[in-house]
Every structure is written in structure tokens, then in C-alpha cells.
Amino acid sequence: MDFSNFAKNEPKKELSKFEQFKETPAYQVGLNVGLFALGVAFIQSSLMDLLAPQI
């Protein structure tokens, strides 16, 4: 059986606005900047002082 044309006959699914945005480089940049900012905020917080012993 030849299924090579099976996928070609399906209609293309429309991507949502968020899925379209996820494919742009701005998504990766925003995600990395956001995670970096959260990491810096966590390191600067008093919670870090409680979790990390004084060396």
C-alpha cells in the first residue's frame, strides 16, 4: 500500500495566534529574557538566603 499521498490530501490546520507567535524568534528571546529575570529576582530574594547556607 502506498500512503505517500495520504498526508497531502488533508487540509492544513490553521494555526492560532499564539502558535504563530511561538514560531517567531521574538518568542524565544522573550522566554529567555523572562527566565533570566526570574532567576536574577530569585537570587536577589530573601528566599535564596534561607535556602543557601552561609559559606
URUR-V928908 format. One line per field, one symbol per residue. phi: phi as a letter, one per 20 degrees, with the letter a starting at -180 (. if undefined). psi: psi as a letter, one per 30 degrees, with the letter a starting at -180 (. if undefined). burial: b if it has 24 or more other ideal C-beta (glycine too) atoms within 12 Angstrom, else e. Layout:
phi = ???
psi = ???
burial = ???
//
This chain:
phi = .ddfefffefffffefffffffeeffffffffffffffffffffffffffedffd
psi = kjgffefffkkkkkkleeeeefflfeeeeeeeeeeeeeeeeeeflfeeeeeklk.
burial = eeeeeeeeeeeeeeeeeeeeeeeeeeeeeeeeeeeeeeeeeeeeeeeeeeeeeee
//
